[in-house]
């Protein structure tokens, strides 16, 4: 007999705070990049900030998507802790 498809649970608690935190860091780095194009900021190098921004944005979106998909596919519903 096939298992019934699982319904995704909404993010809450620490998971939601972590996602919002990554979003805020990524947004802040993106804004900093735009400001640096007009007005250089001290010792910050545009290429280094761009590199950090791309890594934070990738890890905050793509990695979390893969993690959630893996948890929903491979871990039984009763074993996932919130």
QUIBEL-V282903 format. One record per backbone hydrogen bond with DSSP energy under -0.5 kcal/mol. CO is the residue of the C=O (numbers start at 0). NH is the residue of the N-H. E is the energy in kcal/mol with one decimal. If there is no record, write none. Layout:
CO & NH & E
CO & NH & E
This chain:
11 & 14 & -1.2
11 & 15 & -0.5
12 & 16 & -2.1
13 & 17 & -2.5
14 & 18 & -2.2
15 & 19 & -2.6
16 & 20 & -2.4
17 & 21 & -2.4
18 & 22 & -2.2
19 & 23 & -2.5
20 & 24 & -2.3
21 & 25 & -2.5
22 & 26 & -2.5
23 & 27 & -2.5
24 & 28 & -2.4
25 & 29 & -2.2
26 & 30 & -2.5
27 & 31 & -2.4
28 & 32 & -2.1
29 & 33 & -1.7
30 & 34 & -2.2
31 & 35 & -2.4
32 & 36 & -1.1
33 & 37 & -0.8
34 & 37 & -0.8
34 & 38 & -3.1
39 & 41 & -0.7
40 & 43 & -1.9
43 & 45 & -0.5
44 & 47 & -0.5
44 & 48 & -2.1
45 & 49 & -2.5
46 & 50 & -2.1
47 & 51 & -2.3
48 & 52 & -2.6
49 & 53 & -2.2
50 & 54 & -1.8
51 & 55 & -2.5
52 & 56 & -2.6
53 & 57 & -2.2
54 & 58 & -2.8
55 & 59 & -2.3
56 & 60 & -1.2
57 & 61 & -1.2
57 & 62 & -1.5
58 & 63 & -0.7
60 & 64 & -1.8
61 & 65 & -2.4
62 & 66 & -2.5
63 & 67 & -2.5
64 & 68 & -2.3
65 & 69 & -2.4
66 & 70 & -2.5
67 & 71 & -2.5
68 & 72 & -1.7
69 & 73 & -2.9
70 & 74 & -1.6
73 & 75 & -0.5
75 & 78 & -1.9
75 & 79 & -0.5
76 & 79 & -0.8
78 & 80 & -0.5
